[in-house]
Amino acid sequence: MRTVTGTGAGAGAATDTRTDTRTGVRTLRAGSALSLRFRPRALAAAVACLLAALAAGVATIGSGDYPMSPAEVLTTLTGGGTPAQDFIVNELRLPRVLAALLVGASLGLAGAVFQSVVRNPLGSPDMLGITQGASTGALLVVLAGGSSAALAGGAIAGGLLTGLLIHLLAWRRGIHGYRLVLTGIGVLAMLTGVNGYLLTRGKLMEASRAILWITGSLDGRGWPELTPLLIALAVLGPVVVLGCGRALRMTEMGDDAAHALGVSVERSRTAALGSAVVLVSFAAACAGPVSFVALTAPQLAKRLTRAPGPNLLPAACMGAAVLVIADWAAQNLFTGRQLPVGVVTGLLGGCYLVWLLATQRRAGRI
């Protein structure tokens, strides 16, 4: 049973809010293209993850060789700190934290899209070769002696071209999840070999720089590095969540059922995958191919919300929280020196992957 709680008025207006009295789910519809479902538990989970990410961000800004209390950090962020605190917070540490938030949110959102399309918890840009393609583009720029800006452009171009290649190879009267996974794994294997070859051809300094980037690091990130990702996420985030969210939920029930409900399956799937590939490419350009965030964040969000569907907004907030907390751990939990954040996410993600495989095996799914 559904009750209409509000309806848009005026010529051409087609906006209404409906509440499912059995589940408490609220659905906002604007025309036939946009649909945003409000599940109280999912919304609460997203807010909790976002608050955790912001709290970890404040703790990260306050840590380092010049420690600051959370109160001092918040005072400085609102314009009340000393000139020294203002420089340390706003010029040195805040861009890094914002980069972690944006990269984590982009990877979490992209991972949720990939897992929804392939209908497999192991489906992610890491496993399907997208991040490896971005690494190939960046390696080519590094070995050619390019600048940091050129490296970012190479990563974006490599990720986009890899996504296009996988799409073309997997296309056969549409995109099938199983075929997409197999194609992506094949491309991943080939690009891994290509990247290994490129590393052996580079000089020692070039190879060291490339390896640090491939590991995934937020060290030294400033406003120029995170601005392109901010624009990409601001544009494509609403496209994925509002424009493709309903279609992804419907396609999880099967293409035939989605067609019967009026969903343009292939168009929506292509738009969602294209947006996810762009987000992953820009995230790699900002921080390198940070591993396992796109794999773990959607699954953790789904376990937190206990709701069907891709859970796009909670996955994005969970990705931001995971990466900011991992960056804080990389800076503070290891004595002697800071670690690249990709090392921490790789350790945590690897443990999670082993646990996921074990639970899937016990459930008889693999």
C-alpha positions in Angstrom: 0.0 0.0 0.0 1.4 3.4 -0.9 0.1 6.9 -0.1 0.9 10.0 -2.0 2.3 12.6 0.5 3.1 15.4 -2.0 2.6 16.2 -5.7 4.2 18.8 -7.8 1.8 21.4 -9.4 1.9 23.5 -12.5 2.2 22.9 -16.2 4.7 20.1 -16.9 5.4 19.3 -13.3 5.6 15.7 -12.5 7.1 15.4 -9.1 5.6 13.4 -6.2 6.7 11.8 -3.0 5.4 8.4 -2.1 5.7 6.5 1.2 5.5 2.7 1.5 3.5 2.2 4.7 4.9 -1.4 5.1 8.6 -0.6 4.8 8.8 3.1 5.5 10.6 3.7 2.2 10.1 7.1 0.8 10.5 7.6 -3.0 10.9 11.0 -4.6 10.1 10.9 -8.4 10.8 13.8 -10.8 9.3 12.9 -14.1 10.3 9.5 -15.4 14.1 9.9 -15.4 15.0 10.6 -11.8 14.2 8.5 -8.7 15.7 8.7 -5.3 14.6 6.2 -2.6 14.8 7.2 1.0 15.3 4.2 3.3 15.7 5.4 6.9 18.4 2.8 7.7 20.3 3.4 4.5 20.2 7.2 5.1 21.3 6.8 8.7 24.2 4.6 7.6 25.3 7.1 5.0 25.2 9.9 7.5 27.1 7.8 10.1 29.8 7.0 7.6 30.1 10.6 6.5 30.4 11.7 10.2 33.0 9.1 10.8 34.9 10.3 7.7 34.8 13.9 8.9 35.9 13.0 12.4 38.8 11.0 11.0 39.6 13.9 8.8 39.8 16.3 11.8 42.1 13.8 13.6 44.3 13.4 10.5 44.7 17.2 10.2 45.6 17.4 13.8 48.3 14.8 13.6 51.9 15.1 12.4 55.1 16.9 13.4 53.0 19.9 14.6 50.1 18.3 16.5 46.9 20.1 17.1 43.8 19.3 19.1 40.5 18.8 17.4 39.3 22.1 18.9 42.3 23.9 17.4 41.7 22.3 14.0 38.0 23.3 14.0 38.9 26.8 15.1 41.5 27.2 12.3 39.1 25.8 9.7 36.6 28.5 10.7 39.2 31.2 10.3 40.2 31.7 14.0 43.6 30.1 14.1 47.1 31.7 14.2 48.9 32.4 10.9 51.1 29.3 11.4 48.1 27.1 12.1 46.2 28.5 9.1 49.1 27.7 6.8 49.6 24.1 8.2 45.9 23.3 8.2 44.6 25.0 5.0 47.7 24.7 2.8 49.4 21.5 3.9 47.0 19.1 5.5 43.4 20.0 4.4 44.0 19.3 0.7 45.3 15.8 1.6 42.2 15.0 3.7 39.9 16.3 1.0 41.7 14.2 -1.6 41.1 11.2 0.6 37.4 12.0 1.0 36.9 12.5 -2.8 39.0 9.5 -3.9 37.3 7.3 -1.4 33.8 8.5 -2.3 34.6 8.1 -6.1 35.9 4.5 -5.6 33.1 3.5 -3.3 30.5 4.8 -5.8 32.2 3.2 -8.8 32.6 -0.1 -7.0 28.9 -0.2 -6.1 28.0 0.4 -9.8 30.4 -2.4 -11.0 29.1 -4.9 -8.4 25.5 -4.1 -9.3 26.1 -4.6 -13.0 28.0 -7.8 -12.8 25.9 -9.1 -9.8 29.0 -10.3 -8.0 30.6 -9.0 -4.8 34.0 -9.5 -6.3 33.2 -7.2 -9.2 35.2 -4.0 -8.9 37.5 -1.8 -11.0 40.5 -3.5 -9.3 39.5 -6.9 -10.5 38.3 -5.8 -13.9 41.5 -4.0 -15.0 40.3 -0.4 -15.0 42.9 0.7 -12.3 45.5 -1.3 -14.0 44.8 0.5 -17.3 45.2 3.8 -15.4 48.6 2.6 -14.1 49.7 1.8 -17.7 48.9 5.3 -18.9 50.7 6.8 -15.9 53.7 4.5 -16.4 54.1 5.6 -20.0 54.1 9.2 -18.9 56.6 8.6 -16.1 59.0 6.7 -18.4 58.7 9.5 -20.9 59.8 12.0 -18.2 56.5 13.8 -18.0 55.4 16.2 -15.3 52.9 15.4 -12.5 50.1 17.1 -14.6 51.0 14.9 -17.6 51.0 11.8 -15.3 47.5 12.6 -14.2 46.4 13.0 -17.8 48.0 9.7 -18.7 46.2 7.9 -15.8 42.9 9.3 -17.0 43.5 8.4 -20.6 44.7 4.9 -19.6 41.6 4.2 -17.5 39.2 5.5 -20.1 40.7 3.6 -22.9 40.8 0.4 -20.8 37.2 0.8 -19.9 36.3 1.3 -23.6 38.3 -1.7 -24.6 36.6 -3.9 -22.1 33.2 -2.7 -23.1 33.9 -3.4 -26.8 35.3 -6.8 -26.1 32.4 -7.8 -23.8 29.6 -6.4 -26.0 27.4 -8.9 -27.8 23.9 -7.5 -28.2 24.3 -6.0 -24.8 26.6 -6.3 -21.7 26.3 -9.5 -19.7 27.9 -9.5 -16.2 29.6 -12.8 -16.5 31.1 -11.9 -19.9 32.2 -8.5 -18.5 34.0 -10.2 -15.6 35.9 -12.6 -17.8 36.9 -9.9 -20.3 38.0 -7.7 -17.5 40.1 -10.4 -15.9 41.8 -11.1 -19.2 42.6 -7.4 -19.8 43.9 -7.2 -16.2 46.3 -10.1 -16.8 47.6 -8.5 -20.0 48.0 -5.1 -18.5 49.8 -6.5 -15.5 52.4 -8.0 -17.8 52.7 -4.7 -19.7 53.2 -2.7 -16.6 55.9 -5.1 -15.4 57.7 -4.7 -18.7 57.5 -0.9 -18.5 59.0 -0.9 -15.0 62.0 -3.0 -16.2 62.6 -0.5 -19.1 62.7 2.6 -16.9 65.7 4.1 -15.2 66.1 3.7 -11.4 64.7 7.1 -10.5 61.8 6.8 -12.9 61.0 3.2 -11.7 61.0 4.4 -8.1 58.7 7.2 -8.9 56.4 4.9 -10.8 56.3 2.3 -8.0 55.4 4.9 -5.4 52.5 6.1 -7.6 51.3 2.5 -8.4 51.2 1.8 -4.7 48.7 4.6 -4.1 49.6 7.6 -2.1 48.1 10.9 -0.8 51.4 12.4 0.2 51.9 15.9 -1.1 48.5 16.2 -2.7 47.4 19.8 -3.1 44.5 21.8 -4.5 45.6 21.4 -8.2 45.5 17.6 -7.9 42.1 17.3 -6.3 40.2 20.0 -8.3 39.6 17.8 -11.4 38.3 15.0 -9.2 36.0 17.4 -7.3 34.5 18.6 -10.6 34.1 15.0 -11.9 32.4 13.8 -8.7 30.2 16.9 -8.6 29.0 16.2 -12.1 28.9 12.4 -12.3 27.8 11.7 -8.7 24.3 13.0 -9.2 24.1 11.3 -12.6 24.8 7.9 -11.1 22.8 8.2 -7.9 19.8 10.0 -9.3 19.8 9.1 -13.0 21.0 5.5 -12.8 20.1 4.4 -9.2 16.5 3.1 -10.0 17.6 1.4 -13.2 20.4 -0.5 -11.4 18.0 -1.6 -8.7 15.6 -2.9 -11.3 18.3 -4.7 -13.4 19.4 -6.7 -10.3 16.0 -8.5 -10.7 16.9 -9.4 -14.2 16.9 -7.7 -17.6 13.4 -9.0 -18.5 11.9 -7.7 -15.3 13.6 -4.4 -15.7 12.3 -4.1 -19.3 8.8 -4.9 -18.1 9.1 -2.1 -15.6 10.0 0.4 -18.3 13.7 0.6 -17.8 16.0 1.1 -20.7 18.5 -1.5 -19.5 21.4 -1.1 -21.9 21.3 2.7 -22.0 21.2 2.9 -18.2 23.9 0.2 -17.8 26.2 1.9 -20.3 25.7 5.3 -18.6 26.4 3.9 -15.1 29.5 2.0 -16.2 30.8 4.9 -18.2 30.4 7.3 -15.3 32.1 4.7 -12.9 35.1 4.4 -15.3 35.5 8.1 -15.4 35.4 8.4 -11.6 37.9 5.6 -11.2 40.2 7.2 -13.8 40.1 10.7 -12.1 40.6 9.1 -8.7 43.7 7.2 -9.9 45.0 10.5 -11.4 44.7 12.1 -8.0 46.1 9.4 -5.7 47.2 6.5 -7.8 45.4 3.2 -8.1 44.4 2.8 -4.4 43.5 -0.8 -4.1 40.5 -2.6 -2.6 38.4 0.5 -1.6 36.1 0.0 -4.5 35.8 -3.7 -3.6 35.2 -3.4 0.2 33.2 -0.2 0.6 30.0 -1.3 -1.3 29.9 -4.6 0.6 30.5 -2.9 4.0 27.7 -0.4 3.2 25.3 -3.2 2.2 26.0 -5.1 5.4 25.4 -1.9 7.3 22.2 -0.9 5.6 20.8 -4.5 5.2 19.0 -3.2 2.1 18.8 -4.7 -1.4 20.1 -2.8 -4.4 23.4 -1.1 -5.0 23.2 1.3 -2.1 25.0 4.0 -4.0 25.0 6.9 -1.5 26.0 4.7 1.5 28.8 3.1 -0.6 30.2 6.5 -1.5 30.2 7.6 2.1 31.7 4.3 3.3 34.5 4.6 0.7 35.3 8.1 2.0 35.4 6.9 5.6 37.5 3.9 4.8 40.1 5.9 2.9 40.4 8.7 5.4 40.7 6.3 8.3 43.3 4.3 6.3 45.3 7.5 5.7 45.2 8.3 9.4 46.5 4.8 10.1 49.2 5.1 7.5 50.5 8.3 9.1 50.2 7.4 12.8 50.3 3.6 13.4 53.6 2.7 12.0 56.7 3.9 13.8 59.7 5.4 11.9 57.9 6.7 8.7 54.6 7.2 7.0 53.3 4.5 4.7 51.5 5.1 1.4 47.8 4.7 2.0 47.6 2.0 -0.7 49.7 -0.3 1.6 47.1 0.0 4.4 44.1 -0.4 2.1 45.8 -3.4 0.4 46.4 -5.1 3.8 42.8 -4.4 5.0 41.3 -5.3 1.6 43.2 -8.5 1.3 42.1 -9.7 4.7 38.5 -8.7 3.8 38.7 -10.6 0.4 39.9 -13.8 2.1 37.1 -13.5 4.6 34.6 -12.9 1.9 35.7 -15.9 -0.1 35.6 -18.1 3.0 32.0 -17.0 3.8 30.9 -17.4 0.2 32.4 -20.9 0.2 30.6 -21.8 3.4 27.4 -20.6 1.9 27.9 -22.9 -1.1 28.1 -20.0 -3.6 31.6 -20.8 -4.9 
